[in-house]
Amino acid sequence: MNIFISFQLGEVEVSNLTILVLAFFSSFTFIAVGISSYKLYKSLINEDDK
């Protein structure tokens, strides 16, 4: 059984591993930006309380 199935995107053939790597980096970037934005928003709220 071959777990590295390739997907046909037009004329480009993309392997399953490539899609998994891209999904991992995309979700990692999304979470990192979310955490950074939350910390920035929290620091702005804490500045107003002083």
N, C-alpha and C positions, 0 to 999 in steps of 0.2 A: 504494500500500500504506500503510495507516494503522498506525503503530507504537504509537499511544496507544490500545490496546484497553482497553475498560472491563470490569470484573468486576461481576457482580450479587451483592451480599451482602444477601440478604433484599430489602428495598425500596430499599436504597441502592445507587447505581451509583458504583463507585470506579474511577478511571482507573489505568492501568498506571504512569504517572509518580508518582502519589500513593503507590502501593505501594512503588515503588523508593526514594522519598525516606524513607518510614517505615522501610524495611529498612536504609538507610544510617545513619540516626540511631540506630536500635536497635543495630546492630553497633558503631557508634562509641561509644555509651554502655557497651556490654558490655565492649569492649576497654579503655576508660578506667577502669572500675571494677576490671577485672582487673589492670591495671598498678598502680593505686593500692593495691590489696590486697596485691600482691606486694611493693611497696616497704615497706608497713607491716610485713608479716611479716618481711621481710629486716632492717629496722631493729630489730625486737624480738629477732631471733636475734643480731644484732651487739651488742646491749646485754648479753646474757648472757655473751658471750665476754670482756668486760672484767673 
